[in-house]
């Protein structure tokens, strides 16, 4: 893995942990949609899209 891939993997873990701790509701639902899009982008090896979706998920949770 490249350093950027490691950073993205760490970010995905962090966002998932924050999502797990979040209370149920529309913000958590919206964050899940972004997280799932990030997983899909990560599978397609699209780092930029993955990070964009992870940032959006984090924003929804805050």
N, C-alpha and C positions, 0 to 999 in steps of 0.2 A: 504494500500500500504506500502511496505517496503521502507526504505530510498533509497535503490538502484533503486527501481521502480520510486520513485519520481524524482530522479536525471535523470533517462533516459527520463521521461516525460518532464522535463524541457529542456533537451538537444534537444529533438524532436521539441519542441516549438521554441527554439532558432534557430535551423537549418532551420526550415520552414520559420521563419521571415527573415533570411538572404537570403534564396532562393527567397522569395517574392520581396525583394529589389534589387536582382541582375539583371543586364541588360540581355536581351535575347541573346542567342548565344549557342555555343557548350558546354561551361563550365556549363551553367545553365541546359542544357539538360542532361549532364552527372550527375550533382548533383541530378536532379530529379529521375533518375534511381536508384541511391543509396538511396535516401530518400524513394522511394516506396518499395525498398527491406527492408529498416529498418522498415517500417510500417508492412510489411508482417511478418518479424521476431518478431516484438513486439506482433502481434496478436497471433503468435505461442508461446509466452512467452519465447522467446530465447533472454535473456538480452545481452549475449556476441555478438551474431550476430547483434542485433539491434545497439549496440554501435559501432561495427566495421563499419557498413554501414553509420551511422551518421558521424563518423570520416571521412570516404571517401567522403561523400557529402560535408562536411565542407572544406576538402582539395580542392575539385574541384571548390568551390566558391572563394577560396582565390587566 
